């Protein structure tokens, strides 16, 4: 049968295991990796997708599709 596939959500570092006690060096490495991921994310261009003028149902669907294609670097539920 058909259906919508939704991938499993993971944290930016790709870890899906439960949290365990960490050593000081592990905490430092994780903090450095999170900082690097945040800097990488902020350096990527972000965008808004919206239509101008009047448009019908097909234009709204096109805007929604383009937003999905450009994720995660575009506003998904932007209200115009």
mmCIF file of the N, C-alpha and C atoms, coordinates in Angstrom:
data_MODEL
# 
_entry.id   MODEL 
# 
loop_
_atom_site.group_PDB 
_atom_site.id 
_atom_site.type_symbol 
_atom_site.label_atom_id 
_atom_site.label_alt_id 
_atom_site.label_comp_id 
_atom_site.label_asym_id 
_atom_site.label_entity_id 
_atom_site.label_seq_id 
_atom_site.pdbx_PDB_ins_code 
_atom_site.Cartn_x 
_atom_site.Cartn_y 
_atom_site.Cartn_z 
_atom_site.occupancy 
_atom_site.B_iso_or_equiv 
_atom_site.pdbx_formal_charge 
_atom_site.auth_seq_id 
_atom_site.auth_comp_id 
_atom_site.auth_asym_id 
_atom_site.auth_atom_id 
_atom_site.pdbx_PDB_model_num 
ATOM 1   N N  . UNK A 1 1  ? 0.812  -1.179 0.000  1.00 0.00 ? 1  UNK A N  1 
ATOM 2   C CA . UNK A 1 1  ? 0.000  0.000  0.000  1.00 0.00 ? 1  UNK A CA 1 
ATOM 3   C C  . UNK A 1 1  ? 0.856  1.244  0.000  1.00 0.00 ? 1  UNK A C  1 
ATOM 4   N N  . UNK A 1 2  ? 0.240  2.351  -0.365 1.00 0.00 ? 2  UNK A N  1 
ATOM 5   C CA . UNK A 1 2  ? 0.925  3.638  -0.388 1.00 0.00 ? 2  UNK A CA 1 
ATOM 6   C C  . UNK A 1 2  ? 0.909  4.267  0.988  1.00 0.00 ? 2  UNK A C  1 
ATOM 7   N N  . UNK A 1 3  ? 1.683  5.241  1.145  1.00 0.00 ? 3  UNK A N  1 
ATOM 8   C CA . UNK A 1 3  ? 1.724  5.942  2.418  1.00 0.00 ? 3  UNK A CA 1 
ATOM 9   C C  . UNK A 1 3  ? 2.834  6.960  2.407  1.00 0.00 ? 3  UNK A C  1 
ATOM 10  N N  . UNK A 1 4  ? 2.835  7.773  3.396  1.00 0.00 ? 4  UNK A N  1 
ATOM 11  C CA . UNK A 1 4  ? 3.841  8.811  3.510  1.00 0.00 ? 4  UNK A CA 1 
ATOM 12  C C  . UNK A 1 4  ? 4.973  8.309  4.382  1.00 0.00 ? 4  UNK A C  1 
ATOM 13  N N  . UNK A 1 5  ? 6.187  8.405  3.881  1.00 0.00 ? 5  UNK A N  1 
ATOM 14  C CA . UNK A 1 5  ? 7.359  7.998  4.646  1.00 0.00 ? 5  UNK A CA 1 
ATOM 15  C C  . UNK A 1 5  ? 7.884  9.189  5.412  1.00 0.00 ? 5  UNK A C  1 
ATOM 16  N N  . UNK A 1 6  ? 8.013  9.063  6.714  1.00 0.00 ? 6  UNK A N  1 
ATOM 17  C CA . UNK A 1 6  ? 8.562  10.124 7.543  1.00 0.00 ? 6  UNK A CA 1 
ATOM 18  C C  . UNK A 1 6  ? 9.850  9.604  8.160  1.00 0.00 ? 6  UNK A C  1 
ATOM 19  N N  . UNK A 1 7  ? 11.003 10.214 7.810  1.00 0.00 ? 7  UNK A N  1 
ATOM 20  C CA . UNK A 1 7  ? 12.264 9.725  8.365  1.00 0.00 ? 7  UNK A CA 1 
ATOM 21  C C  . UNK A 1 7  ? 12.350 9.994  9.857  1.00 0.00 ? 7  UNK A C  1 
ATOM 22  N N  . UNK A 1 8  ? 13.136 9.173  10.533 1.00 0.00 ? 8  UNK A N  1 
ATOM 23  C CA . UNK A 1 8  ? 13.336 9.321  11.972 1.00 0.00 ? 8  UNK A CA 1 
ATOM 24  C C  . UNK A 1 8  ? 14.089 10.611 12.255 1.00 0.00 ? 8  UNK A C  1 
ATOM 25  N N  . UNK A 1 9  ? 13.623 11.378 13.240 1.00 0.00 ? 9  UNK A N  1 
ATOM 26  C CA . UNK A 1 9  ? 14.282 12.628 13.609 1.00 0.00 ? 9  UNK A CA 1 
ATOM 27  C C  . UNK A 1 9  ? 15.468 12.311 14.509 1.00 0.00 ? 9  UNK A C  1 
ATOM 28  N N  . UNK A 1 10 ? 16.589 12.968 14.262 1.00 0.00 ? 10 UNK A N  1 
ATOM 29  C CA . UNK A 1 10 ? 17.798 12.781 15.063 1.00 0.00 ? 10 UNK A CA 1 
ATOM 30  C C  . UNK A 1 10 ? 18.361 14.133 15.430 1.00 0.00 ? 10 UNK A C  1 
ATOM 31  N N  . UNK A 1 11 ? 19.201 14.148 16.440 1.00 0.00 ? 11 UNK A N  1 
ATOM 32  C CA . UNK A 1 11 ? 19.843 15.406 16.801 1.00 0.00 ? 11 UNK A CA 1 
ATOM 33  C C  . UNK A 1 11 ? 20.900 15.742 15.751 1.00 0.00 ? 11 UNK A C  1 
ATOM 34  N N  . UNK A 1 12 ? 21.404 17.008 15.738 1.00 0.00 ? 12 UNK A N  1 
ATOM 35  C CA . UNK A 1 12 ? 22.347 17.425 14.689 1.00 0.00 ? 12 UNK A CA 1 
ATOM 36  C C  . UNK A 1 12 ? 23.614 16.587 14.621 1.00 0.00 ? 12 UNK A C  1 
ATOM 37  N N  . UNK A 1 13 ? 23.981 15.921 15.694 1.00 0.00 ? 13 UNK A N  1 
ATOM 38  C CA . UNK A 1 13 ? 25.198 15.129 15.699 1.00 0.00 ? 13 UNK A CA 1 
ATOM 39  C C  . UNK A 1 13 ? 24.941 13.691 15.264 1.00 0.00 ? 13 UNK A C  1 
ATOM 40  N N  . UNK A 1 14 ? 23.676 13.344 14.983 1.00 0.00 ? 14 UNK A N  1 
ATOM 41  C CA . UNK A 1 14 ? 23.348 12.028 14.477 1.00 0.00 ? 14 UNK A CA 1 
ATOM 42  C C  . UNK A 1 14 ? 23.208 10.958 15.541 1.00 0.00 ? 14 UNK A C  1 
ATOM 43  N N  . UNK A 1 15 ? 23.148 11.329 16.796 1.00 0.00 ? 15 UNK A N  1 
ATOM 44  C CA . UNK A 1 15 ? 23.060 10.347 17.866 1.00 0.00 ? 15 UNK A CA 1 
ATOM 45  C C  . UNK A 1 15 ? 21.596 10.079 18.202 1.00 0.00 ? 15 UNK A C  1 
ATOM 46  N N  . UNK A 1 16 ? 21.219 8.797  18.279 1.00 0.00 ? 16 UNK A N  1 
ATOM 47  C CA . UNK A 1 16 ? 19.851 8.464  18.649 1.00 0.00 ? 16 UNK A CA 1 
ATOM 48  C C  . UNK A 1 16 ? 19.820 7.586  19.891 1.00 0.00 ? 16 UNK A C  1 
ATOM 49  N N  . UNK A 1 17 ? 20.954 7.416  20.536 1.00 0.00 ? 17 UNK A N  1 
ATOM 50  C CA . UNK A 1 17 ? 21.003 6.562  21.725 1.00 0.00 ? 17 UNK A CA 1 
ATOM 51  C C  . UNK A 1 17 ? 20.683 7.392  22.968 1.00 0.00 ? 17 UNK A C  1 
ATOM 52  N N  . UNK A 1 18 ? 20.263 6.733  24.061 1.00 0.00 ? 18 UNK A N  1 
ATOM 53  C CA . UNK A 1 18 ? 19.940 7.460  25.287 1.00 0.00 ? 18 UNK A CA 1 
ATOM 54  C C  . UNK A 1 18 ? 21.191 8.101  25.897 1.00 0.00 ? 18 UNK A C  1 
ATOM 55  N N  . UNK A 1 19 ? 20.962 9.136  26.669 1.00 0.00 ? 19 UNK A N  1 
ATOM 56  C CA . UNK A 1 19 ? 22.062 9.868  27.284 1.00 0.00 ? 19 UNK A CA 1 
ATOM 57  C C  . UNK A 1 19 ? 22.712 9.047  28.391 1.00 0.00 ? 19 UNK A C  1 
ATOM 58  N N  . UNK A 1 20 ? 24.033 8.987  28.386 1.00 0.00 ? 20 UNK A N  1 
ATOM 59  C CA . UNK A 1 20 ? 24.803 8.292  29.407 1.00 0.00 ? 20 UNK A CA 1 
ATOM 60  C C  . UNK A 1 20 ? 25.710 9.300  30.093 1.00 0.00 ? 20 UNK A C  1 
ATOM 61  N N  . UNK A 1 21 ? 26.180 9.001  31.314 1.00 0.00 ? 21 UNK A N  1 
ATOM 62  C CA . UNK A 1 21 ? 27.115 9.916  31.968 1.00 0.00 ? 21 UNK A CA 1 
ATOM 63  C C  . UNK A 1 21 ? 28.342 10.121 31.080 1.00 0.00 ? 21 UNK A C  1 
ATOM 64  N N  . UNK A 1 22 ? 28.809 11.378 31.022 1.00 0.00 ? 22 UNK A N  1 
ATOM 65  C CA . UNK A 1 22 ? 29.925 11.704 30.144 1.00 0.00 ? 22 UNK A CA 1 
ATOM 66  C C  . UNK A 1 22 ? 31.117 12.184 30.949 1.00 0.00 ? 22 UNK A C  1 
ATOM 67  N N  . UNK A 1 23 ? 32.299 11.912 30.420 1.00 0.00 ? 23 UNK A N  1 
ATOM 68  C CA . UNK A 1 23 ? 33.507 12.435 31.035 1.00 0.00 ? 23 UNK A CA 1 
ATOM 69  C C  . UNK A 1 23 ? 33.652 13.906 30.641 1.00 0.00 ? 23 UNK A C  1 
ATOM 70  N N  . UNK A 1 24 ? 34.571 14.606 31.281 1.00 0.00 ? 24 UNK A N  1 
ATOM 71  C CA . UNK A 1 24 ? 34.790 16.020 30.968 1.00 0.00 ? 24 UNK A CA 1 
ATOM 72  C C  . UNK A 1 24 ? 35.200 16.212 29.518 1.00 0.00 ? 24 UNK A C  1 
ATOM 73  N N  . UNK A 1 25 ? 36.075 15.327 29.023 1.00 0.00 ? 25 UNK A N  1 
ATOM 74  C CA . UNK A 1 25 ? 36.523 15.479 27.639 1.00 0.00 ? 25 UNK A CA 1 
ATOM 75  C C  . UNK A 1 25 ? 35.380 15.230 26.655 1.00 0.00 ? 25 UNK A C  1 
ATOM 76  N N  . UNK A 1 26 ? 34.495 14.275 26.980 1.00 0.00 ? 26 UNK A N  1 
ATOM 77  C CA . UNK A 1 26 ? 33.347 14.018 26.112 1.00 0.00 ? 26 UNK A CA 1 
ATOM 78  C C  . UNK A 1 26 ? 32.414 15.225 26.093 1.00 0.00 ? 26 UNK A C  1 
ATOM 79  N N  . UNK A 1 27 ? 32.212 15.846 27.251 1.00 0.00 ? 27 UNK A N  1 
ATOM 80  C CA . UNK A 1 27 ? 31.357 17.029 27.318 1.00 0.00 ? 27 UNK A CA 1 
ATOM 81  C C  . UNK A 1 27 ? 31.951 18.163 26.498 1.00 0.00 ? 27 UNK A C  1 
ATOM 82  N N  . UNK A 1 28 ? 33.273 18.345 26.601 1.00 0.00 ? 28 UNK A N  1 
ATOM 83  C CA . UNK A 1 28 ? 33.953 19.394 25.834 1.00 0.00 ? 28 UNK A CA 1 
ATOM 84  C C  . UNK A 1 28 ? 33.836 19.143 24.334 1.00 0.00 ? 28 UNK A C  1 
ATOM 85  N N  . UNK A 1 29 ? 34.067 17.875 23.934 1.00 0.00 ? 29 UNK A N  1 
ATOM 86  C CA . UNK A 1 29 ? 33.982 17.527 22.520 1.00 0.00 ? 29 UNK A CA 1 
ATOM 87  C C  . UNK A 1 29 ? 32.563 17.729 21.993 1.00 0.00 ? 29 UNK A C  1 
ATOM 88  N N  . UNK A 1 30 ? 31.579 17.328 22.772 1.00 0.00 ? 30 UNK A N  1 
ATOM 89  C CA . UNK A 1 30 ? 30.184 17.487 22.351 1.00 0.00 ? 30 UNK A CA 1 
ATOM 90  C C  . UNK A 1 30 ? 29.823 18.961 22.241 1.00 0.00 ? 30 UNK A C  1 
ATOM 91  N N  . UNK A 1 31 ? 30.248 19.767 23.213 1.00 0.00 ? 31 UNK A N  1 
ATOM 92  C CA . UNK A 1 31 ? 29.967 21.198 23.171 1.00 0.00 ? 31 UNK A CA 1 
ATOM 93  C C  . UNK A 1 31 ? 30.624 21.834 21.949 1.00 0.00 ? 31 UNK A C  1 
ATOM 94  N N  . UNK A 1 32 ? 31.859 21.431 21.649 1.00 0.00 ? 32 UNK A N  1 
ATOM 95  C CA . UNK A 1 32 ? 32.560 21.962 20.475 1.00 0.00 ? 32 UNK A CA 1 
ATOM 96  C C  . UNK A 1 32 ? 31.841 21.548 19.195 1.00 0.00 ? 32 UNK A C  1 
ATOM 97  N N  . UNK A 1 33 ? 31.381 20.304 19.134 1.00 0.00 ? 33 UNK A N  1 
ATOM 98  C CA . UNK A 1 33 ? 30.670 19.822 17.953 1.00 0.00 ? 33 UNK A CA 1 
ATOM 99  C C  . UNK A 1 33 ? 29.335 20.555 17.784 1.00 0.00 ? 33 UNK A C  1 
ATOM 100 N N  . UNK A 1 34 ? 28.628 20.806 18.885 1.00 0.00 ? 34 UNK A N  1 
ATOM 101 C CA . UNK A 1 34 ? 27.368 21.541 18.809 1.00 0.00 ? 34 UNK A CA 1 
ATOM 102 C C  . UNK A 1 34 ? 27.600 22.976 18.352 1.00 0.00 ? 34 UNK A C  1 
ATOM 103 N N  . UNK A 1 35 ? 28.657 23.604 18.851 1.00 0.00 ? 35 UNK A N  1 
ATOM 104 C CA . UNK A 1 35 ? 28.990 24.962 18.438 1.00 0.00 ? 35 UNK A CA 1 
ATOM 105 C C  . UNK A 1 35 ? 29.316 24.991 16.950 1.00 0.00 ? 35 UNK A C  1 
ATOM 106 N N  . UNK A 1 36 ? 30.088 24.026 16.482 1.00 0.00 ? 36 UNK A N  1 
ATOM 107 C CA . UNK A 1 36 ? 30.438 23.958 15.064 1.00 0.00 ? 36 UNK A CA 1 
ATOM 108 C C  . UNK A 1 36 ? 29.190 23.751 14.211 1.00 0.00 ? 36 UNK A C  1 
ATOM 109 N N  . UNK A 1 37 ? 28.288 22.867 14.647 1.00 0.00 ? 37 UNK A N  1 
ATOM 110 C CA . UNK A 1 37 ? 27.058 22.617 13.900 1.00 0.00 ? 37 UNK A CA 1 
ATOM 111 C C  . UNK A 1 37 ? 26.202 23.876 13.848 1.00 0.00 ? 37 UNK A C  1 
ATOM 112 N N  . UNK A 1 38 ? 26.142 24.606 14.954 1.00 0.00 ? 38 UNK A N  1 
ATOM 113 C CA . UNK A 1 38 ? 25.365 25.845 14.999 1.00 0.00 ? 38 UNK A CA 1 
ATOM 114 C C  . UNK A 1 38 ? 25.977 26.895 14.064 1.00 0.00 ? 38 UNK A C  1 
ATOM 115 N N  . UNK A 1 39 ? 27.297 27.001 14.043 1.00 0.00 ? 39 UNK A N  1 
ATOM 116 C CA . UNK A 1 39 ? 27.957 27.956 13.151 1.00 0.00 ? 39 UNK A CA 1 
ATOM 117 C C  . UNK A 1 39 ? 27.747 27.568 11.694 1.00 0.00 ? 39 UNK A C  1 
ATOM 118 N N  . UNK A 1 40 ? 27.827 26.271 11.390 1.00 0.00 ? 40 UNK A N  1 
ATOM 119 C CA . UNK A 1 40 ? 27.596 25.805 10.023 1.00 0.00 ? 40 UNK A CA 1 
ATOM 120 C C  . UNK A 1 40 ? 26.170 26.121 9.589  1.00 0.00 ? 40 UNK A C  1 
ATOM 121 N N  . UNK A 1 41 ? 25.200 25.916 10.487 1.00 0.00 ? 41 UNK A N  1 
ATOM 122 C CA . UNK A 1 41 ? 23.799 26.175 10.180 1.00 0.00 ? 41 UNK A CA 1 
ATOM 123 C C  . UNK A 1 41 ? 23.577 27.658 9.932  1.00 0.00 ? 41 UNK A C  1 
ATOM 124 N N  . UNK A 1 42 ? 24.209 28.515 10.731 1.00 0.00 ? 42 UNK A N  1 
ATOM 125 C CA . UNK A 1 42 ? 23.983 29.949 10.584 1.00 0.00 ? 42 UNK A CA 1 
ATOM 126 C C  . UNK A 1 42 ? 24.656 30.504 9.333  1.00 0.00 ? 42 UNK A C  1 
ATOM 127 N N  . UNK A 1 43 ? 25.663 29.816 8.793  1.00 0.00 ? 43 UNK A N  1 
ATOM 128 C CA . UNK A 1 43 ? 26.345 30.317 7.606  1.00 0.00 ? 43 UNK A CA 1 
ATOM 129 C C  . UNK A 1 43 ? 25.641 29.904 6.311  1.00 0.00 ? 43 UNK A C  1 
ATOM 130 N N  . UNK A 1 44 ? 24.681 28.987 6.398  1.00 0.00 ? 44 UNK A N  1 
ATOM 131 C CA . UNK A 1 44 ? 23.942 28.542 5.224  1.00 0.00 ? 44 UNK A CA 1 
ATOM 132 C C  . UNK A 1 44 ? 22.844 29.569 4.925  1.00 0.00 ? 44 UNK A C  1 
ATOM 133 N N  . UNK A 1 45 ? 22.648 29.920 3.667  1.00 0.00 ? 45 UNK A N  1 
ATOM 134 C CA . UNK A 1 45 ? 21.585 30.885 3.343  1.00 0.00 ? 45 UNK A CA 1 
ATOM 135 C C  . UNK A 1 45 ? 20.216 30.362 3.766  1.00 0.00 ? 45 UNK A C  1 
ATOM 136 N N  . UNK A 1 46 ? 19.430 31.226 4.357  1.00 0.00 ? 46 UNK A N  1 
ATOM 137 C CA . UNK A 1 46 ? 18.068 30.903 4.752  1.00 0.00 ? 46 UNK A CA 1 
ATOM 138 C C  . UNK A 1 46 ? 17.134 31.689 3.839  1.00 0.00 ? 46 UNK A C  1 
ATOM 139 N N  . UNK A 1 47 ? 15.924 31.171 3.663  1.00 0.00 ? 47 UNK A N  1 
ATOM 140 C CA . UNK A 1 47 ? 15.043 31.807 2.689  1.00 0.00 ? 47 UNK A CA 1 
ATOM 141 C C  . UNK A 1 47 ? 13.592 31.751 3.128  1.00 0.00 ? 47 UNK A C  1 
ATOM 142 N N  . UNK A 1 48 ? 12.792 32.581 2.462  1.00 0.00 ? 48 UNK A N  1 
ATOM 143 C CA . UNK A 1 48 ? 11.343 32.571 2.592  1.00 0.00 ? 48 UNK A CA 1 
ATOM 144 C C  . UNK A 1 48 ? 10.792 32.256 1.207  1.00 0.00 ? 48 UNK A C  1 
ATOM 145 N N  . UNK A 1 49 ? 9.724  31.488 1.167  1.00 0.00 ? 49 UNK A N  1 
ATOM 146 C CA . UNK A 1 49 ? 9.036  31.215 -0.096 1.00 0.00 ? 49 UNK A CA 1 
ATOM 147 C C  . UNK A 1 49 ? 7.608  31.694 0.080  1.00 0.00 ? 49 UNK A C  1 
ATOM 148 N N  . UNK A 1 50 ? 7.194  32.631 -0.773 1.00 0.00 ? 50 UNK A N  1 
ATOM 149 C CA . UNK A 1 50 ? 5.823  33.111 -0.728 1.00 0.00 ? 50 UNK A CA 1 
ATOM 150 C C  . UNK A 1 50 ? 5.410  33.561 -2.122 1.00 0.00 ? 50 UNK A C  1 
ATOM 151 N N  . UNK A 1 51 ? 4.110  33.703 -2.318 1.00 0.00 ? 51 UNK A N  1 
ATOM 152 C CA . UNK A 1 51 ? 3.611  34.131 -3.621 1.00 0.00 ? 51 UNK A CA 1 
ATOM 153 C C  . UNK A 1 51 ? 3.232  35.604 -3.557 1.00 0.00 ? 51 UNK A C  1 
ATOM 154 N N  . UNK A 1 52 ? 3.161  36.206 -4.716 1.00 0.00 ? 52 UNK A N  1 
ATOM 155 C CA . UNK A 1 52 ? 2.741  37.601 -4.802 1.00 0.00 ? 52 UNK A CA 1 
ATOM 156 C C  . UNK A 1 52 ? 1.485  37.652 -5.653 1.00 0.00 ? 52 UNK A C  1 
ATOM 157 N N  . UNK A 1 53 ? 0.584  38.506 -5.266 1.00 0.00 ? 53 UNK A N  1 
ATOM 158 C CA . UNK A 1 53 ? -0.656 38.628 -6.020 1.00 0.00 ? 53 UNK A CA 1 
ATOM 159 C C  . UNK A 1 53 ? -1.649 37.540 -5.642 1.00 0.00 ? 53 UNK A C  1 
ATOM 160 N N  . UNK A 1 54 ? -2.676 37.442 -6.461 1.00 0.00 ? 54 UNK A N  1 
ATOM 161 C CA . UNK A 1 54 ? -3.716 36.448 -6.193 1.00 0.00 ? 54 UNK A CA 1 
ATOM 162 C C  . UNK A 1 54 ? -3.322 35.121 -6.821 1.00 0.00 ? 54 UNK A C  1 
ATOM 163 N N  . UNK A 1 55 ? -3.726 34.071 -6.159 1.00 0.00 ? 55 UNK A N  1 
ATOM 164 C CA . UNK A 1 55 ? -3.409 32.743 -6.686 1.00 0.00 ? 55 UNK A CA 1 
ATOM 165 C C  . UNK A 1 55 ? -4.406 31.735 -6.181 1.00 0.00 ? 55 UNK A C  1 
ATOM 166 N N  . UNK A 1 56 ? -4.561 30.692 -6.913 1.00 0.00 ? 56 UNK A N  1 
ATOM 167 C CA . UNK A 1 56 ? -5.517 29.656 -6.559 1.00 0.00 ? 56 UNK A CA 1 
ATOM 168 C C  . UNK A 1 56 ? -4.887 28.527 -5.773 1.00 0.00 ? 56 UNK A C  1 
ATOM 169 N N  . UNK A 1 57 ? -5.615 27.423 -5.741 1.00 0.00 ? 57 UNK A N  1 
ATOM 170 C CA . UNK A 1 57 ? -5.197 26.260 -4.976 1.00 0.00 ? 57 UNK A CA 1 
ATOM 171 C C  . UNK A 1 57 ? -3.881 25.674 -5.499 1.00 0.00 ? 57 UNK A C  1 
ATOM 172 N N  . UNK A 1 58 ? -3.714 25.647 -6.816 1.00 0.00 ? 58 UNK A N  1 
ATOM 173 C CA . UNK A 1 58 ? -2.494 25.067 -7.382 1.00 0.00 ? 58 UNK A CA 1 
ATOM 174 C C  . UNK A 1 58 ? -1.267 25.899 -7.022 1.00 0.00 ? 58 UNK A C  1 
ATOM 175 N N  . UNK A 1 59 ? -1.413 27.223 -6.950 1.00 0.00 ? 59 UNK A N  1 
ATOM 176 C CA . UNK A 1 59 ? -0.284 28.064 -6.554 1.00 0.00 ? 59 UNK A CA 1 
ATOM 177 C C  . UNK A 1 59 ? 0.066  27.840 -5.089 1.00 0.00 ? 59 UNK A C  1 
ATOM 178 N N  . UNK A 1 60 ? -0.943 27.715 -4.225 1.00 0.00 ? 60 UNK A N  1 
ATOM 179 C CA . UNK A 1 60 ? -0.683 27.432 -2.801 1.00 0.00 ? 60 UNK A CA 1 
ATOM 180 C C  . UNK A 1 60 ? 0.038  26.096 -2.649 1.00 0.00 ? 60 UNK A C  1 
ATOM 181 N N  . UNK A 1 61 ? -0.371 25.098 -3.438 1.00 0.00 ? 61 UNK A N  1 
ATOM 182 C CA . UNK A 1 61 ? 0.282  23.787 -3.378 1.00 0.00 ? 61 UNK A CA 1 
ATOM 183 C C  . UNK A 1 61 ? 1.718  23.878 -3.861 1.00 0.00 ? 61 UNK A C  1 
ATOM 184 N N  . UNK A 1 62 ? 1.966  24.654 -4.922 1.00 0.00 ? 62 UNK A N  1 
ATOM 185 C CA . UNK A 1 62 ? 3.318  24.837 -5.429 1.00 0.00 ? 62 UNK A CA 1 
ATOM 186 C C  . UNK A 1 62 ? 4.202  25.501 -4.380 1.00 0.00 ? 62 UNK A C  1 
ATOM 187 N N  . UNK A 1 63 ? 3.691  26.530 -3.713 1.00 0.00 ? 63 UNK A N  1 
ATOM 188 C CA . UNK A 1 63 ? 4.451  27.215 -2.656 1.00 0.00 ? 63 UNK A CA 1 
ATOM 189 C C  . UNK A 1 63 ? 4.785  26.226 -1.541 1.00 0.00 ? 63 UNK A C  1 
ATOM 190 N N  . UNK A 1 64 ? 3.809  25.429 -1.116 1.00 0.00 ? 64 UNK A N  1 
ATOM 191 C CA . UNK A 1 64 ? 4.047  24.441 -0.051 1.00 0.00 ? 64 UNK A CA 1 
ATOM 192 C C  . UNK A 1 64 ? 5.096  23.416 -0.485 1.00 0.00 ? 64 UNK A C  1 
ATOM 193 N N  . UNK A 1 65 ? 5.028  22.969 -1.740 1.00 0.00 ? 65 UNK A N  1 
ATOM 194 C CA . UNK A 1 65 ? 5.999  21.987 -2.241 1.00 0.00 ? 65 UNK A CA 1 
ATOM 195 C C  . UNK A 1 65 ? 7.414  22.573 -2.279 1.00 0.00 ? 65 UNK A C  1 
ATOM 196 N N  . UNK A 1 66 ? 7.545  23.809 -2.734 1.00 0.00 ? 66 UNK A N  1 
ATOM 197 C CA . UNK A 1 66 ? 8.865  24.437 -2.802 1.00 0.00 ? 66 UNK A CA 1 
ATOM 198 C C  . UNK A 1 66 ? 9.423  24.630 -1.399 1.00 0.00 ? 66 UNK A C  1 
ATOM 199 N N  . UNK A 1 67 ? 8.570  24.996 -0.447 1.00 0.00 ? 67 UNK A N  1 
ATOM 200 C CA . UNK A 1 67 ? 9.031  25.121 0.946  1.00 0.00 ? 67 UNK A CA 1 
ATOM 201 C C  . UNK A 1 67 ? 9.574  23.790 1.450  1.00 0.00 ? 67 UNK A C  1 
ATOM 202 N N  . UNK A 1 68 ? 8.862  22.694 1.158  1.00 0.00 ? 68 UNK A N  1 
ATOM 203 C CA . UNK A 1 68 ? 9.320  21.376 1.604  1.00 0.00 ? 68 UNK A CA 1 
ATOM 204 C C  . UNK A 1 68 ? 10.653 20.999 0.955  1.00 0.00 ? 68 UNK A C  1 
ATOM 205 N N  . UNK A 1 69 ? 10.820 21.338 -0.312 1.00 0.00 ? 69 UNK A N  1 
ATOM 206 C CA . UNK A 1 69 ? 12.058 21.021 -1.015 1.00 0.00 ? 69 UNK A CA 1 
ATOM 207 C C  . UNK A 1 69 ? 13.226 21.773 -0.402 1.00 0.00 ? 69 UNK A C  1 
ATOM 208 N N  . UNK A 1 70 ? 12.997 23.006 0.031  1.00 0.00 ? 70 UNK A N  1 
ATOM 209 C CA . UNK A 1 70 ? 14.076 23.857 0.533  1.00 0.00 ? 70 UNK A CA 1 
ATOM 210 C C  . UNK A 1 70 ? 14.333 23.692 2.032  1.00 0.00 ? 70 UNK A C  1 
ATOM 211 N N  . UNK A 1 71 ? 13.569 22.811 2.704  1.00 0.00 ? 71 UNK A N  1 
ATOM 212 C CA . UNK A 1 71 ? 13.806 22.591 4.132  1.00 0.00 ? 71 UNK A CA 1 
ATOM 213 C C  . UNK A 1 71 ? 15.191 22.030 4.354  1.00 0.00 ? 71 UNK A C  1 
ATOM 214 N N  . UNK A 1 72 ? 15.812 22.213 5.478  1.00 0.00 ? 72 UNK A N  1 
ATOM 215 C CA . UNK A 1 72 ? 15.365 22.907 6.674  1.00 0.00 ? 72 UNK A CA 1 
ATOM 216 C C  . UNK A 1 72 ? 15.759 24.377 6.698  1.00 0.00 ? 72 UNK A C  1 
ATOM 217 N N  . UNK A 1 73 ? 16.166 24.928 5.566  1.00 0.00 ? 73 UNK A N  1 
ATOM 218 C CA . UNK A 1 73 ? 16.671 26.296 5.566  1.00 0.00 ? 73 UNK A CA 1 
ATOM 219 C C  . UNK A 1 73 ? 15.653 27.315 5.082  1.00 0.00 ? 73 UNK A C  1 
ATOM 220 N N  . UNK A 1 74 ? 14.379 26.999 5.182  1.00 0.00 ? 74 UNK A N  1 
ATOM 221 C CA . UNK A 1 74 ? 13.344 27.952 4.824  1.00 0.00 ? 74 UNK A CA 1 
ATOM 222 C C  . UNK A 1 74 ? 12.196 27.825 5.824  1.00 0.00 ? 74 UNK A C  1 
ATOM 223 N N  . UNK A 1 75 ? 11.434 28.905 5.962  1.00 0.00 ? 75 UNK A N  1 
ATOM 224 C CA . UNK A 1 75 ? 10.300 28.914 6.886  1.00 0.00 ? 75 UNK A CA 1 
ATOM 225 C C  . UNK A 1 75 ? 9.206  28.016 6.314  1.00 0.00 ? 75 UNK A C  1 
ATOM 226 N N  . UNK A 1 76 ? 8.769  27.020 7.093  1.00 0.00 ? 76 UNK A N  1 
ATOM 227 C CA . UNK A 1 76 ? 7.801  26.052 6.610  1.00 0.00 ? 76 UNK A CA 1 
ATOM 228 C C  . UNK A 1 76 ? 6.364  26.582 6.691  1.00 0.00 ? 76 UNK A C  1 
ATOM 229 N N  . UNK A 1 77 ? 6.019  27.226 7.784  1.00 0.00 ? 77 UNK A N  1 
ATOM 230 C CA . UNK A 1 77 ? 4.638  27.653 8.017  1.00 0.00 ? 77 UNK A CA 1 
ATOM 231 C C  . UNK A 1 77 ? 4.519  29.175 8.024  1.00 0.00 ? 77 UNK A C  1 
ATOM 232 N N  . UNK A 1 78 ? 5.155  29.806 7.050  1.00 0.00 ? 78 UNK A N  1 
ATOM 233 C CA . UNK A 1 78 ? 5.148  31.260 6.963  1.00 0.00 ? 78 UNK A CA 1 
ATOM 234 C C  . UNK A 1 78 ? 3.749  31.761 6.655  1.00 0.00 ? 78 UNK A C  1 
ATOM 235 N N  . UNK A 1 79 ? 3.296  32.766 7.398  1.00 0.00 ? 79 UNK A N  1 
ATOM 236 C CA . UNK A 1 79 ? 2.006  33.393 7.122  1.00 0.00 ? 79 UNK A CA 1 
ATOM 237 C C  . UNK A 1 79 ? 2.262  34.679 6.368  1.00 0.00 ? 79 UNK A C  1 
ATOM 238 N N  . UNK A 1 80 ? 1.664  34.782 5.191  1.00 0.00 ? 80 UNK A N  1 
ATOM 239 C CA . UNK A 1 80 ? 1.882  35.961 4.343  1.00 0.00 ? 80 UNK A CA 1 
ATOM 240 C C  . UNK A 1 80 ? 0.761  36.949 4.561  1.00 0.00 ? 80 UNK A C  1 
# 
